[in-house]
Amino acid sequence: MKKIPYGISDFKRLQNEGYYFVDKTKYILEVEKSNSFLMFLRPRRFGKSLLISMLESYYDILYKDEFENLFGESYIYKQKTKYANSYLVLRFDFSGIDIDDVEDSFKEYVLDILKSFIKRYNLELELHTNPLILLNKIIENLKENSLELYLLIDEYDNFSNKILLNSKDDYNSVISNKSSVFKQFFTILKAGTAGTDAPVKRMFITGVTPMTMYDVTSGFNIGSNISLKKEYNSIVGITEDELKDMFTYYDIPKKYLSLCREWYNNYSFSIKSQEKIFNTDMILYFIDNYIQDGDLPDELIDINVRSDYSTLRDIIYTDNKLNGNFETLNTLIAGESVSVDRLVQDFSGLNLTKDENFKSLLFYLGLVTFGESSLRLKLKIPNETIKRIDIDFLKDSLELENIFSLKTSTLSTLFEKFALAGDLAIFEFLAKEIKNASSLRDYIQSELSIKAMYLAYLSFSPYYIVKSELELNKGFADIFIKPFNNYVDYLGLVELKYIPRIQKCDRVKIENLVKQAKIQLEQYEQDNLVIEYLNEGKKLKKVILIFCGWELVEMVDV
């Protein structure tokens, strides 16, 4: 049985050491049909580094004698192109640049790579301690000797994104400043593509966002950004068919496919494609754990996927208050989609408080994906894993700014009482805490605000998956508390109603909202999903919460 390539991004090692390989070599044909100079963006942990390594193995002239060994079982073996193993390959990976000493670290890294390149291809030229001068010398040498270069850059924006989230001033100095070594580096590369017999014939650059490339654009204009093109929707990541093949190979019960869809699927990177993509890292993590234990992982979210999104809090916090980006996050967590006129492909890292830039950033980070098509683009949270990461981001932002925090031990105790006895105290506890948090009141302006807070803290429970706006019996439930543990006795349906504080919260209005909510709850409980749980012996709690502004004025146990 082949090994799971969890954490493996070396294509040659993967093939030589018997790792499972999801064959993406057919995309080499698409790459060759495209512009010669390409930029490709995807969220972290989708397999970009393995893609770069595959391209290196395919195009590097030094791997010519290993072609059959590396590609003999793949699609491209019988479709081999004339450019296979025909280039010198210069490959960079900027993920290891030290942001505490970024310029020296960048120079040192580039210099080491260039020296290795010279030695690897036995180029006859004098070394130089300045990497920019040495890069120029290499390009001149290749041109003089009629040698052709394929340039690969992986994680081009890794260190720059880290700098941006720490300090905008440092980012501006390192990336945007005319004299920055990074900008000069790309200027030299651009020069290597121009003129008669230019040696730099092809480039393939990967990253997460277009921000850094935008901010160095005066130094380098990339030929084509293929990130949102339909042909490349599944060039990395795992498709439904590819996952089914993996399940069959490793003899994993098909019943777990639906679990993987709920937690790891639903990414879409082209509005013209209907195909949904699973996150590669998440799938490999799941399968690797299943093979080791013969059961589900204890924790369905890989700790490596829980990136430190709390550093994004500066983007949602300006002028000593949460800005409109916080409202965007609230809306998403509440189960709604957010709209943009277009996905921005050319925005600066120094302008992230602009609404469309922030929403586009969330897309590039993988925190939202394309939703249903309409006049405007709809963006939504793709799956349960990302919803929980977004929720962690929201909770961290509130706590770090001393706006709202809860005792998690109290929350755990109350959730346990709900799970085993159907006790509704947890709903009153959350309402009381929201009311008492005076700093939070400015942000409680709609039902969505209240719902997002409930979803954020109810999702703290390991016993349940908490859904919002889930379709049940041709309606959409505000909150569905779905069991995720066989030992819980209760599931929950919550209908939340909101009365703005500027309106009068009289008994007639409250009672009318309660009647309306009861009708909706009766409709939802007839859904097959709810009935299945009841047939398994679970008990259903139906709860109505009526809020007037930030205050709970009525709770009904239906």
Summary of the structure (lengths in Angstrom):
residues: 558
radius of gyration: 26.6
end to end distance: 53.5
largest distance: 89.0
contacts: 1781
relative contact order: 0.08
helix: 48%
strand: 16%
